[in-house]
Each structure stands twice: as C-alpha cells, then as structure tokens.
Amino acid sequence: MTYSVDLRERVLSYIKEGGSHAAAARLFKVTPRTIYNWQQRKSLEPKKHGFRRRKLDKKLLAQHVRDYPDALLRERAAHFGVRVNAIWVAKHALGIVKKTA
C-alpha cells in the first residue's frame, strides 16, 4: 500500500515535535517499521517500480494453443520451459479452459 506524501510528512512532523514512534504508529495507523524506513530515506516520494518481466508470454501461449490444440499441459510446459501449473494458470487467465479442436 502506498501512503500519500502528505501523510508521511505529518507522521515525521509529529515525531520531530516530540511524539514517540509508537504513538505516531497508533495515531496514523502505520507500523513503527514504516516510520523508521521513512526517516532513513532521502525523499518521501513513493518508489517507482518497473515492469515485471514474465517468463511465459501469454500471447505466444495463445498462439501455441491455436497451432497445437491437442498438446498436453506437460508438453506446453516443456516447450516454454515452465512448470505445468504455470501453463494451467496462464490458460485460465486467458479464458482458455478446454482444448479447442
């Protein structure tokens, strides 16, 4: 969960004015560890997170299902170099529930 910069500033201001970490945590409903982390950072802006690279490309999986409709899950898993469960989950996410003939 990302907290607003305004909230982060208010929490740190509360502590600078003499409030304890525990009291600030209770008052603003954040954990004391979060407050310590905010104090150690140079900027209170939320961190930017990059794109998560997946091993299994769902577009390629959908094409593979169209090209080889009779392939088993374990065969698809071997083709893409992933586990069988990864194929099953990705197929369900794509709405491919049964083999197409």
C-alpha angles and dihedrals in degrees: 000000000000117000120210119257088238092059091047091052092048092051093050091044089053090053093046089054090059105274119138125244091243093051091047090049091053095043097048096031097237129122121262089237089059090053092051090050091052091051092054096050124093093218131030092214114117114260117257114237122204132224115293110235113219125207093217117061107211093204090057090047092053090050090048090052090052093047097043108026094166097053116121123234092251090052091051090047091053091048093053096035095239136111123276092249091058090057092047093050093045092049091052091048088054092048093247102136104155136026114273119222 
